[in-house]
Amino acid sequence: MDLSTRYMGLELANPVVASASPLNADLDNIRRLEDAGVAAIVLPSLFEEEIRAEALRYERLTGAVTESFAEALTYFPEHGITHGGTTRYLDLAQRAVEAVDAPIIGSLNDTTPEGWITYAREIEEAGAHGLELNVYFLPTDLSLSGRAVEQRYPDVLAAVRETVTIPIAVKLSPYLSAPGHVAMELARGGADALVLFNRLYQPDIDIVRLQLRNDLELSRHEEIRLPLLWIAVLAGRVRASLAASTGVESWEEIVKYLMAGADVVMTTSALLRHGVGFVGDLLAGLRAWLSARGIHSVDRIRGLLSRQRLGLTEAFERASYLEILSWPRGGERS
Ligand SMILES: Cc1cc2nc3c(=O)[nH]c(=O)nc-3n(C[C@H](O)[C@H](O)[C@H](O)COP(=O)(O)O)c2cc1C
């Protein structure tokens, strides 16, 4: 069975990748992920706030800290999805590269152009095989237009592309007005891969304590539909690899994402739920599904149901939409 896959210019043993999460900040987990068969590992993001927190600790020691800066940092959690300062991060990257054969992809989330450039270079120097740009931010500034929000992606990419030579992936928000156009611009601007999608901060409200709930719900398989749609729309039409991220609960979602046209399928929630060894179950399920159908390579199913391969047109899609909406009038369907 040939599961080999090419992603952002890297030759991978199979299409299952561990997406960025605190699980991958631990060297033992990284080794266990490789033992379970994972094809590549994305390190958790190095966040600018963490870099600043490290600077703050230093400035506190030297007495040079300003109070407003200290207050801003209190909004950033000390535990949970924080992963340590720059030194620890770069050390992790270096040790992970030495510990396993699977490619290690660094991840960066910055707010200033200097930050993107400086830390991208340092992650490359630490030996990472690739770099994922996590351009996550919530456009709560009401003066920001959609165009300005979308323009951040190519701007960040251009700055980092000039700085590093390792392959670059850009992780997109699902809430852009024209994800296809942004994807095309990024591919033209030198992105080797696009990750669809990040999962954004969505707080709840605790109606007993009358306060915000900042907990994080792990994803469910129902959530694959939006990334599945965009993977299917983009497959074969942009010159960048496509990674599906969100909603993998079992091997079935992996099959679906591959059929839509994903080059790799990433998972975090399933690993947090079942442990890093679950990668082995995902791969066993994928292999069993392929062999039950006499299919000997993942390339045979990749993109089989993409928009391009199906020859779908806008008129067909509008007709399908109308058909779905007519469902209640059509009565119960079998
Ligand atoms: C606890 C946790 C921490 C995460 N940390 C990061 C991160 O540091 N950088 C990033 O790009 N994505 C991060 N993510 C998002 C995941 O990489 C992934 O894109 C998202 O969870 C959707 O995949 P899933 O449905 O398989 O969980 C995190 C997700 C979780 C649940």
Ligand as a Chemical Component Dictionary entry (heavy atoms), coordinates in Angstrom:
data_LIG
# 
_chem_comp.id                   LIG 
_chem_comp.type                 NON-POLYMER 
_chem_comp.pdbx_formal_charge   0 
_chem_comp.three_letter_code    LIG 
# 
loop_
_chem_comp_atom.comp_id 
_chem_comp_atom.atom_id 
_chem_comp_atom.alt_atom_id 
_chem_comp_atom.type_symbol 
_chem_comp_atom.charge 
_chem_comp_atom.model_Cartn_x 
_chem_comp_atom.model_Cartn_y 
_chem_comp_atom.model_Cartn_z 
_chem_comp_atom.pdbx_ordinal 
LIG C1  C1  C 0 -5.384  23.207 22.667 1  
LIG C2  C2  C 0 -5.113  23.669 21.252 2  
LIG C3  C3  C 0 -3.993  24.430 20.991 3  
LIG C4  C4  C 0 -3.732  24.878 19.687 4  
LIG N1  N1  N 0 -2.607  25.620 19.446 5  
LIG C5  C5  C 0 -2.392  26.038 18.171 6  
LIG C6  C6  C 0 -1.218  26.794 17.872 7  
LIG O1  O1  O 0 -0.370  27.050 18.710 8  
LIG N2  N2  N 0 -1.057  27.214 16.586 9  
LIG C7  C7  C 0 -1.958  26.947 15.594 10 
LIG O2  O2  O 0 -1.747  27.337 14.456 11 
LIG N3  N3  N 0 -3.058  26.212 15.859 12 
LIG C8  C8  C 0 -3.290  25.766 17.110 13 
LIG N4  N4  N 0 -4.407  25.025 17.363 14 
LIG C9  C9  C 0 -5.324  24.711 16.250 15 
LIG C10 C10 C 0 -5.043  23.317 15.681 16 
LIG O3  O3  O 0 -3.738  23.259 15.116 17 
LIG C11 C11 C 0 -6.058  22.943 14.596 18 
LIG O4  O4  O 0 -5.891  23.773 13.457 19 
LIG C12 C12 C 0 -7.501  23.053 15.077 20 
LIG O5  O5  O 0 -7.649  22.531 16.386 21 
LIG C13 C13 C 0 -8.450  22.295 14.137 22 
LIG O6  O6  O 0 -8.077  20.940 14.049 23 
LIG P1  P1  P 0 -8.843  19.771 14.867 24 
LIG O7  O7  O 0 -10.267 19.857 14.479 25 
LIG O8  O8  O 0 -8.179  18.511 14.416 26 
LIG O9  O9  O 0 -8.652  20.066 16.311 27 
LIG C14 C14 C 0 -4.651  24.554 18.642 28 
LIG C15 C15 C 0 -5.778  23.775 18.928 29 
LIG C16 C16 C 0 -6.018  23.325 20.203 30 
LIG C17 C17 C 0 -7.228  22.469 20.455 31 
# 
loop_
_chem_comp_bond.comp_id 
_chem_comp_bond.atom_id_1 
_chem_comp_bond.atom_id_2 
_chem_comp_bond.value_order 
_chem_comp_bond.pdbx_ordinal 
LIG C1  C2  SING 1  
LIG C2  C3  SING 2  
LIG C2  C16 DOUB 3  
LIG C3  C4  DOUB 4  
LIG C4  N1  SING 5  
LIG C4  C14 SING 6  
LIG N1  C5  DOUB 7  
LIG C5  C6  SING 8  
LIG C5  C8  SING 9  
LIG C6  O1  DOUB 10 
LIG C6  N2  SING 11 
LIG N2  C7  SING 12 
LIG C7  O2  DOUB 13 
LIG C7  N3  SING 14 
LIG N3  C8  DOUB 15 
LIG C8  N4  SING 16 
LIG N4  C9  SING 17 
LIG N4  C14 SING 18 
LIG C9  C10 SING 19 
LIG C10 O3  SING 20 
LIG C10 C11 SING 21 
LIG C11 O4  SING 22 
LIG C11 C12 SING 23 
LIG C12 O5  SING 24 
LIG C12 C13 SING 25 
LIG C13 O6  SING 26 
LIG O6  P1  SING 27 
LIG P1  O7  DOUB 28 
LIG P1  O8  SING 29 
LIG P1  O9  SING 30 
LIG C14 C15 DOUB 31 
LIG C15 C16 SING 32 
LIG C16 C17 SING 33 
# 
